[in-house]
Amino acid sequence: MAAPKKGRRAPASQGHPGRTLILVLIAMVGLIGGMFYSGTLTPRLGIDLAGGTSFTLAAQNQPGKPNAINETNMKTAAGIMERRVNGLGVTESEVQTQGSNHIIVNIPKGTDAKQAREQVGTTAQLGFRPVLTTTAGTKTPEPEPNPSQSGANGKGKGDKASGDKTKVQPGTQQSPSSKPTTQGRAVTDSLKKAPSAKPTPSGKPSTPPAPPTPPAGADIPPALQKQLNALDCSTKKNRAAAGEKAANTKPSDPIVACKEDGAQKYVLGPVGVEGTDVSGAKAVFDSQQGQGWIVQMDFTSEGGKKFGDITGKLAAKAPPQNQFGIVLDGAVVSSPSVDKAIMGGGATISGGFTQQTAEDLGNMLSYGALPLSFKIDDETTVTAALGGEQLQAGLIAGAIGLGLVVIYLVAYYRGLALVALASLGVSAVLTYTIMTLLGPAIGFALNLPAVCGAIVAIGITADSFIVYFERIRDEIRDGRTLRPAVERGWPRARRTILVSDFVSFLAAAVLFAVTVGKVQGFAFTLGLTTVLDVVVVFFFTKPLMTLLARRKFFSDGHPWSGLDPKRLGAKPPLRRRRGAAPTTKEA
């Protein structure tokens, strides 16, 4: 009767080790398959290992703020820039001040350097300005297509503002279009209502070769109208010059500005809401209302009042004067229209965004309002020669350390060393695949400190195996056979391993929270490998030992198994207690 009872207890204590090992194998195959599916077979390297791009940004004096360049504003700007770069999905980037008026931004290789340059370089004041008038970005607009084409393709990238962050007004849904519009781009509904071919205040229709005149009701000073007519936004050089001029204009003065893609040009009124009044913005996919990607904005209490006032005034006007331009570094990044006053401190911008365009606008709104304006003084390519040499030295040191660990395991644990090496191999595969997949997923970049963290993890992982092996050997010294020794030694080893790994993970978490830059790479890798150590020990090492305990080589205590009772000093009477009648009682 004793044997059946033992058989009924086995599933509770030993479970199904074969199934657990199969699950681990499936997880490994899935991670490796994910690497091939994503086309990323190597981890993304940091700037010290792979090189990258370095930008030097110089702070600029602003009109009306002669003492704006100071240590406090420089540190604030550097912090915003770092969040802004990370908002692009970049990690392991370096943002630091240099001297009294420069900031250095280092972007690792593999990042879209052009996008980073545009996002980091456009760091002047952010502001919301009412649109006084708008027209095509070139002096001579392209010939307009027929009305049917315009009506079919007109709603490509238009923006519309809604006061309810989670609710969109009927009729605001717009979808992207790949066909050209009347001006070579998608236009807003409000702009389509004021085509250039309609009568002007003087009663004379405009013609395509001549710049369109302002719509009825627009009060444009002659000087601004002249600037608008002369402005050509079709070239990047012209847009840069116009942006620099607009950025250096006082917030209380109207400006002439280009759309960032050059398709439109605007006359904009004084700043109604400053970028510092925006507390946050993010891109969200709206599946409930079917609008696709939208941008949600939150304002400060004061900013919400200003935004409510300006949108209330704009909503009472005819297109395009019911629009406001979101101006960053003198360029209009978006020009949503308003159909009612938006109160409550929140707003939603919708209208045919892609995920990328919505995220870009969200980043600009969140991180665009700097206390200073900057320009890119220098842009250089950073090589990885020094980092490559250090990586090679680190890998050599890691290989030497791993070799010493293997020699120790084989010399001391003999057959059990195979279990330890197999567990180290599984841990290495999981660590490598996860680090590789984290590159495109969250922008994780492997730098030199991160490599050091992975090398340190070898010792942490080996220590967990040693704890478990010693608990098993202690049980054998007490006179038990291998199978019960494996099960009885596990609870004690498990507690020790969990406490040890918890301390390591807590240290990694604190280090990650209180440090910046490359040290965070070390902390992240250390925390990741610590978690994987628990996974490997629980779901691979323990089930594997349970299976090997059923093999004769280990269960009979072969001298090369590492579990020989004689070598471990087990007492013969305890080994023979199963067949001997008890003669004494324990006190």
N, C-alpha and C positions, 0 to 999 in steps of 0.2 A: 504493500500500500504506500510505502514511502516514495517509490519512484513516480507514481502518478501525481502525488502532491507536488513533487519537485517539478514535474512537467507543467503543471498548471501555474506554478509561480514564475516559470521562465519567461513567458511573454511580458509579464509586468516588470521584471527586472532587466531582461535583456532585449525585449522588444523584437523587432525584425531588422537586425543589422544589415542584412543584404539589401532590403528595400531602401534603407537610409543611404547606403553607399551608391545605389543606383540613382537616387535623387540628386546626390552631389555630382555624380557624373553627368546627369542631364543638365544641371545648372552650368557646369563647366562648358559643355558642348554648346549650350544656348548663348553663353557669353562670347565664346569664340566665334560662333555663327553671327552674332551681332557685330563683331569687329569686321568680318568679311562683308556683311550686308551694308554697313556704313562706309566701307572702303577705307577705314582707318585701322592700320595694322601696327602702328607704333604710337606711343604716348606723345602728346603735344608737349614740346620742350619750351622751357622758359627762355628769357632773353639771354641769360648767362650761358646757356648750352646751345641754343640755336641762333642767337643773334636777333636782330629786329630793327626797329626804327626809333630814333630819338628826336624829339622835338624840343626846341628851345623857344619858349614863349616870353616875350618882353611886355611888361605892364606899360600901359599908355596913360598919359594925363587926359582927364576928361574935362569938358567945358563946365565951368562953375564949381569944380572940385579940385582945386590945386594941391591939396594935401591928402588925396585919396590913396596914394601909394605909401603904405606903411606896413609894419610887420603884421598887424592884426588882419588887415585886408588880404595880404599875401597868403597867410596861413589859411584864411577862410576860402580863398580862391583855389588853393591847392587841394583842400579837402573836397570842394565841390567838383573839381576836375577829376579827382580819383574816383568819386562816386559815378561821375559821368562816363568815364572810361569803362568802369565795371558795368555800367548800364548797357554797354555795347556787348556784353558777354565776355569781356576780357578779364582774366585773372593773371596774377603774377606781374602786373604792370607796376611801374615805378613812377610816382609823382612826388617831386620834392622841390623845395625852393632853393635858389642859388643866388647869393648876394641879396641885394635889397629890392630888385625889380625883375628877377627872372625866375621862371619855373621850368624844370626839366621833366619831360614826359617820355618814358621809355615803353614802347609797345613791342611785345614778343613777336617773332616771326610766325607767320601762319594767320595772323590777324589781318583783316582787310585794312591795310595801311591808308588807302585813299579815304575810306569811310571814317577811320579814326582821325585823320588829318582834318577832314571837314567838320567832324563833331567837336574835336578838341580845339580847332582853330577858331570856330565861331563861338567865342565866349564873351562877347560884349553884353551890354544890358539887354534884357528881354522886356518888351512892352506891348501893350494892346492899344492900338491906335484906330480911330474910326476912319473908314474909307470915304474920301470925298469924291473921288472919281477913279476910274480904271479903264485901261485900254490895252490893246495888243502891245507886246514888248518890243516890236520892231517899228521902224519908221514907215515901212511899206508892208502892210499886212499881206499875208498870202491870200489868193483868191478864195472866196467863200464857196463851199459846196452848196448844192441845192438844199432847199428846206427839209426835204425828206431825210437826207443823209444827216443833216444837223440834228434833227429831232431824234434820230435813232442812236446817235453817238454822243450826245451832249452831256451825258451824266456819268462821266468817267471818274473824276477825282474831286468832285465838288464837295464842299464842306457845309454842314449845317449845324447850328448850335441848338441844343435843347436844354432847358432848365432842369429837367428831371434826369438824374444820373442813371436811373434804371429803366426809364420809360421814354420812348421816342414818339414824337408826334406822328400822326398818320401822314403818309406821303413823303417821308424823309428818306426812305430806303433808296439807295442808289447802288449800282453795280459797276465794276470797272469795265472799261472798254479799251480794246487794243487798236481801234480805228482812229484815224486823225479827225480832229474837230475843226471848227472854223479857224482856229488859231494854232493848229498843230498840236493841241493838247486837250485834255478834258476840261470842261469849264463848269462853273456852278450854274444852278438854275437862275440865280439872280442876274448873272452876267448875260445869260441867254435872253433875258427880257429886255436888254438894252443893247441890241446890235448896232454896229456903227453905221449901217445903211439907213437908219431911221432919221426923221427930221431933227434938226438941231434947233436951239432957241431962236436962231435967226430965220428959221424957215427953209434954209438951204440944206439939201441932203448931202451927207458926206460921201466921198468917193473912196474906193479902196486905196488908191495911191497916196492919199493925203492922210495925216494923222487925224483920228476921230476927235471931235470936240466933246466937251463935257456934257453929260445929260442935263435935262432941265432941272433946275433947282440947285445945281451945284454952284457954290460960291467960291470960285478958285481965283486967288490973286493973279494978276497978269504975269508976275515974275515966276510963280510956280507953274502956270500954264505953259510958259515959254520953256521952262526946264523939262516939263513933261514931254512936250513936243520934240525937244532936242535929244531926249534920253533914248538910247538904243541898248536894250537888254539882251541882244542876240548873242553877244560874245562874253566869254568868262571875264575878260579883262575889263570890259565896260561894267559888268555887274559888280566886280570887285571895287572899281573906282566909285560907283554909285553907292555901294554899301559902306565904304569907308567914310564918304561924305555924310551919309545919313546917320551913321553911328556917332559922328562928332557933332551932331546937331543937338541943341538943348531939348530936353523932353517937352518943354512947353511950346516949341515951335513945330509947325507942320513940315513934312518932308516929302521928297519924291523918291520912290524906292522901286526896286525890281522884285518880281517873284524869283525865288531861288533858282528855278529852272529857266528863267528868262522869257517865259511865255506871256507874262503880264507885267505891266508897270502901273504904279499907283501914285495918287496924291493922298497922303494920309494926314489926319489932324493931329493935335497934341496927344501925348500919352494919356490915356484914360485910366489904365490899370498897369502898374509896374510889375515886372517879373518877380520881385520880392514878395508880392502879394499872393503868389501861387505857392501853396503848401505842398502840393504833390500832383503828379499826373501819371497815368499808366495806360497801356494798351490792353483792351479787353475784347474777347470775341463774344458778340451778342448773338446767342443762339435762340433766345426767347422771342425777340422782336424780328429776327431774321435780317439784321442790318450788317452782319459780318463784323469786321474789325472796326472798333470805335476807340476814341480816346476820352477817358474820364479825367476831369480836372477838379481839384479841391482848392479853395481859396482860404486865406486867413479871414478872421472876422471882419477886419477893416477892408480887406480885398473883396470879400463877398458883397459888402455894401457898395463899393465903387463899381464892381461888375454889374450889380443890379441896376445902378443908376445909368451907366452907359448903355446897357442893352435895352433898357426901357426907352431911352431917347432914340436909339437906332431902329427899334422895332416900328416906330411911327413914321419912318422915312421910306421912300421908294428905292428900289434897287438902282445902283449898287450901294447907295448910301445907308442901307440897312446891314452892311457888312462891317466887320472890324478886322484889321490886319494884325496878325501875330508876328511881330518884328523881332528878329534876332540878328545882332551884328549888322543892322542896316538893311537886311533882306527880309522879305515877307515869306515866311515858311508856311503860312496857311491863312486863308481869308474866309472864315465861315460867315454865313448870313444869320440874321436873328429875326424871329417872327413874334417874339414876346419878351417882356422883361424876365430875366433869369435871376431869381432870388434864391436864398438858401445856402449860398456859399459853395455850390457845385454846378458843374455843367458837363455836357457830353457833346463831343464833336464827332459827327458821323458823315459818311458819304463816300463809299467806294474805296476805302483804305485797303491796302494789302497788309499783311502782318508786319512786314519790314517798315513800310511807311508809317504805320500806326505806332510802332515801337520807337522809330526815330523822332516823331513828333512828341511822344510822351517823354523821351529823354530830354529833348530840348526844353520842354515846358518845366520839367522837374529840376534840371540842373543848368539851365541856361542863364539864370539871373546871378551873375557874379558881381561882387562889389567893385571890380575893376574891369577894364577892357584890355585885351591882349592882342598881339600880333605875333606870327611865327617868324622869329629871327633866323632860325637855322633848322635844317632838317638833315640828319645824317643817318647812314646805315651802320648799325653796330654789329661787329663780327663776334664770333663765338670761339676765337682761338684760345684765349685764356681759359674760358669755361670748359672747352673740350679737353684741355690738358688736365684740369682739375677733376673733370668727370672720369677720365681715364685712371688717374691716380686713385680716386674714390672707388671705382670698380675693382681695381687691383686689390685695394685694402679690403673691400667686401669679399672678394674671392678668397683672400688669405684667411679672413675670419671664418668664412663658411667652411673652408678646408680644415681648419683647426677644430671646428665644431664636429665635423664628420669624423675626424680621427678620434676625437674623444668619445663620441657615441659608439663607434665600432669597437674601440679598445675596452670600454667599460660595460656597454650594454650588449655587444655582440649581435645576436639575432634581432633584438629589439631595435637596433639601429635602423633596420629596414623599415620599421613602422614610422620611426622619426623622420627618415629621409623621404618616405612617401608622403607624409603629412606636410613636410616642408615644400615638396614639389607641388602639392595641391594648393598650399597657401601662396606660392609664387605665381601659379597660373591665375588664381583668382585676383591677386593684387595687380598683376600686369594687365589682365583684360579689363578690370574695372577702371584702372587709371587711364587706359586707352579710350574707353567709352566715355569717361567723364570729360575728355578733351572737347569733343564736339557738343556734348550735352550741356555742360556748365562752364566751359572755357578753362578747365583745370590744366595748368601747365606744370610740367615736372622740372624743377630747378635743382641746383646743387643741394640746398638744405633738405629738399624733399627726398633726394637720393639718400642722404644721410639718415633720414627718418626710416626709410625702407631697410637700410643696413642694420640700424639699431633693432628693428623689428625681428631680425633673425634670432637675436639672443632672447627676446621676449617669447617668441614662439617655441624655441628649443627649451626654454625654462618650463613651459607648460607641459611638454612631453615628459621631461625629467620628473616633475612633481607626480604625474600619474604613474610612471614606471616605478618610482620609489614606493608609492603606496601599495602597488601590487607586490613588490618584493617584500615589503613589511608583512603582508598577509601570508606570504609563503614562509617567511621566517617563523611565523606563529604556528606553522604546521598545516596550513590549508593547501588544497590542490589549486591548480591554476584557475579553473572556471569559477569557483566561488571567490577566489582571490581577486579576479578581475571585477566582479560585481561588488564585492565588499569594499574594495579599495577606491572605487569610483566616487561615492558620495563625499568622502574625505578630500580626495583630490579635486573634485569639482568646486567645493567651497574655497579651497586655497587658490585655484586658478581664477575664479570669478573675482575674489577680493584683489588679487594681484593685478588683473587686467582692468578692474574698475579704477584702481589708483593710477595706472598708466593712462587710461582714457581721460580721467579727470584732469591730470596734469596737461595732457594734450589740449583739452577743451579750454582750460584757463589760459594756456599759452597762445592759443588761436585767438581768444577774445581780447587779450590785452596787448597783442603785438600787431605789427603791420608788415607788409612787404614780404620778403623772402622767408622770414621766420615763420610766417603763417603757413608756408609750404611745408616746412618741417613738422609743424604741429598737425596739419591736416593729414599728412602721410602717416604719422605716428598713430593718430586716432583711428584712421582707416584700417591699418594693419592690426591694431589691437582688437578691433571688432572682428576682423577676419580670423584672428587667432582663436577667439571663442567659437566661431562658426566651425573652424576646422577641427578643433579638439572635440566638440560635442557631436558633430555630424560625420566625422571621418575617422579620427584616431580611436575614439571609444568603440564604434561599431567594428572597426578593423580588428581591434584587440579581442573583441568578443568572438569574432570568427576564427582568429588564429588560436584562441584558447582551446578550440575543438580539434586542432591539428596535433598529431602525435608528437611532432618535433618539439613543439612548445609545451604541450600538456604533460609529457613524460620528463620534462626538465633536461633536455639534451644539453651537454656542456657548452655548446655554441649557441644555445638559445638565449642566454642571458638570464635564465630563470632556473638554473640548476640548484636544487635545494641544498646540496652539499656545499657549493661555493657560497651560498647565501647564509650558511650557518644554521639551517633549520634543525631542530632537535629530533633525533630518531623516534623517541617515544611519541611525540606529537604527530609524526608522519604515520605511525602505526596504530593510532588510537582507534581507527575504524574497526580493526579486527580484534582488539584487546578489550577485555572487560574492565570497566572502571573499578579501581581499587581504593581510590581516595576521593574525597569531595573537596571542592574549592571553598576556602573560607569566605 
